[in-house]
Amino acid sequence: MRIVSLLPSATEIVYALGLEDQLVGVTHECDWPPAARTLPVVSHSALPATTDPVEIDRVVAASLGDGEPIYRLDREAIRDLRPDVVLSQDLCAVCAVPSGHVNAALEVLGCRAEVVSLDPGSLDEVLGCVLRVGEITGTASRAEAVVADLRRRLADVRATVAGRPRPRVFALEWGDPPFNGGHWIPDMIDTAGGEPVLANRGAPSERVRWSDIAAAEPGVVVFMPCGYDLDAAVDEGRRTLVARPELAGATIFAVPANAHFSRPGPRLVDGVEILAAALHPGASASSPGDAAVRLSN
């Protein structure tokens, strides 16, 4: 089987299932595990090279409003790779190429690949995507074992934080303008022993007002800007969030969004462990490889 992944999270699932030898194409954002970076790239971002969050938000909003794709498929590369399966999504036009665009491109190319759309809205559905890829690729037993281990780790976190005070947690998925946490993020906060506030459970994140954030009175703010690694989130958080009066009194953490929060793959479980360690320090002897960085209080 020849697999093309148009999602970093799908690429991580493919590797978790031991299918790396069958993965023939990825996106420019597929960076985990590191070996994925050596594979042919079949999609690229059309966004300008900028680190200004306001400018990124403006360009994204304008592109979506005009119906312009944010990601571009390399059709010739896909044709040459002759995939049997293409892993895509319809969950977020900002995150990856929608499956409808993929189907249209394959039709033009005369490619008969099966396009599989992975669109989880909850933490449990993320685990379900692992099982689905296992079924499609003939690795169902391996997928069941992977998911069983992930569920065991989640159960360990729940047991560790059980009975402890649950702080009010606001997940900030973008800083300027502010966006709340959606989809699986509230589930992650729940599992880690927090009470999600201003959250969009099972639905896309959306823009919120700073006044609404202040009115929600979160005890903890977790800064997880989509597309950022930990260093970038720490830098922006220190520069733009620490002095905001609406967040006065809240403990602010920055976390590795790209690795453990934004991408709906197996490493979300690492993200839950990171959150639990931040919200309930000393509650567990285990320590994730990455950690939340405390920015204030």
N, C-alpha and C positions, 0 to 999 in steps of 0.2 A: 504494500500500500504506500502511496506517495501522498504526503500531507503538507498542505500549505496553511500556515497560521497567520491570521490577520489581527490577532490579539496577543499582547504580552501574556495575559493570564492563560490563554489557551496554550501558548508555547510552554508555560510552566507546567500545565497539566500533562502535555505530551511527554515532557521529560520525566515527570513523576510516575508516569505509566511505563517508562522504559522504552518509549517509542522514538527516541532521538534519531535512530538510524533510518527512520521512515519520514522524518521531517525534512522537506526539501526547500522550503521558503518561509520567510518570516517578514515582520515589519521592521522599520528602522528603530522602533522603540523596544523591540524584544532584546532585553539585556540580561535576562536571568533564565537559567544559569548562564555564566559567561560564555560557554561554548556556543550559545545561540547567536552570538554576535558574528560568528564565522560563516553563517549560512547566507545564501542569496536573499537580498532584500527586495520585496515585491510591492511595497507601498511606502509612501513618503508623506510627510506633513506639508500642507500648503501654507502654514502659518509663517509669518515673518520671524526672523531671529531676533527676539527681544526678551528681556527679563522683566519688563514693566508690566505688572499685573493689570493695570488699568488699560493699557494698550492691547494686551492679549484679550481681555474681555471684550473690548470694542471690536476687534477684528473678528473674533468668534461670533459675536452677536450679529455683525454685519453679514458675515458669510452665511450663517444659518437663515437670516432674514431674506437674503437674495437667492436661497436655494443652492448656493455654491458648496461643493464638497470641501471639507477641511483636509481630507486625505486623498491622495491620488494613487490609483493602482497603476503598476507597471504591467500593462496587458501583455506585452511581448514576453516579459520575463515569465509570467504565469503560463503563457502558451508553451514556452520552451520547457518549463518544468513538468508539464503534463500531470497535474495533480489528480488524484482519485477523490480526495476529500479536501474541502476548504473550510476552515473553522473561522466563523465571522460572528457578527452580532447586530442587533437592532436596538440595543438598550440605550445607546448614547451616541449621537452623531459627532460629538466632540471628542470621543474616545477612540474611535476606529471606523473603518469603512463599513457602512450598513450593508447587510446581506443582500438587499435589493439591488444595490449598485454592483455587487459582486456577480449576482445572477445575470444582470444585463451585460456585464463585461464578458462573462463566460459564453453567453449566447452569441455575441459578436465574434468571439474567437472560435466558436464551434467546439468548445470544451465541455465534456459531459461530467465533470466533477460534481460530486454531491456537496452542496453548500449547507453547512450545519450552523444554525444561529444559536449562540449561547447567551441567554438573556436572564440571568438570575436577578431577583429582586430582594432576596433575603440571604442570610448566612446559610441556612439549610439548603436553599436552591443552588448556592455556589457549590456545595458538596454534591448536589444532584448533577451538576454539570460534569464533575469528574466521572460520575457513574455513566453519564450519557456518552462521553467520549470513549469510555471503556467499552460500552456496548457496540458503538459504531466501529471501533478499531479491533474488535476481537480480544480485548484485554479486560473483560468484565471481572474476572477473579482478582486480577491485580488492582483494579479500580476499587473493588469492595474492600480489599485489605488496606489500601491507602486511606479511604474514607473512614474505615473503622478506627484507624490510628488517630486521624484528625478528630473524630468524635470523642475518643478517649481523652485526648488532650483538652478539649473543650470541657468535658465533664470534670477533669481535674481542676480547671480554673473555677468552675462553678462551686465545687466543693471547698476550694480554698477561700473564696470570698463570701461564702454563705454565712448569714447572720451578722455581717459587718455593716456599718452605716453606709448607705448608698449616696454618694455625692451627686449633686445635680451637674450634669456634664453637657456642655455645648460643643459640638463638633463643627469647626469652622473649615469648610472645604475650599474656600477662596477668601482672600483678605480684602480686596479692593476692586469691585464692591464685594461686600460679604455675602457668602452663600452658606446655607446650612448643610448638615450631613443627611444624605438620603440613602435609599436602597438598603444595603446590608449594614451600614454604619450603626444605626440604632441597636441592631441585634448584637453587634460587637460590644457596644457600651453596656448593654444589659448583662451579657455573659461575663464581662469583666468586673461587674459589681457596681455599675453606675446607673444613674437615672437620666436617660437622654431627654434633653429639652430642646424645643424648637426644631424637632427632627422630622424628616419625611420618611417614615418607615415604609419600605417597599416601593418607594416612588423616587423620581429624580430629585436631586438637590435643587433648591431655588433661592433666589435672591431674597435677603431679609434686610431689615433696617437696623442700624446700630441701636436705635431707641428700643426696638423689640428685644434685642439681645440683653440690653441693660434691664429691661422690665422682667425678663425671665430669671434674672438673678442666678446665673450659674456659679457654682462653687469652683468649677474647673472648666477651662477652655482648652480644647485640644486642636491645635492648628495643624491641619493635614491638607495643604494645598495640592490639588490634583496636578500631577506632572512634576512634582518636586521631590528631590531626594532630601535626606535629613539635613545636610549642611545648608542647602538653599532655604529650607523651611526655617531653620534656626536664624539665618541671616535676616530674612524678611520679617520674621516674627519679632526679633529684637528691634528692628528698625521701625516697624509700623504698628505693633500691637501693644507693647509693654506700657506705653504712655497714654493709651486711649482711656479717657475717663469712664467710658461705658463698661470697661473691664476691670475697673478698680475693685479690689477685694477678691478677685478670682485668681486662682492659680493657673498660669498659662504654661502649657507644654507644647513643644513642637515634636512631630513624629515623622518617621520615614514613609511618607504617603505612597510614593510609587511602589515601594517594596512591599508594604504590609497593610495598606488601607484602600487605595484607589483601584487596584486590580483584583477582580473577583476570581482568585485562584487559591491554591492550597496555603499560600503564605499569609492569608488573612488570619489563620489560626495563630501565627506568630504575632500578628497585630493585636489579637485579643490578649495574649500573654503580656505583651508590652503595655497595653492599657491597664491590665490588672496590677502589674508591678508599679505603675505610676499612681493609680488610684488608691492602692492599698500596699504601701511600701512595707516590706518585711513580712508580708503575708505568705510568701512562697519562697522556698529555697531555690527554685529554678530561676534562671536568668536568661532572657532571650539574647540572641547575638547582638541585635540592635536594641536601642532603648529610647524612651522619651527623654527629651532634654527640657529641663525646667527653665523657663524664661523669667518667671516672676514669683514673688511670694515664696 
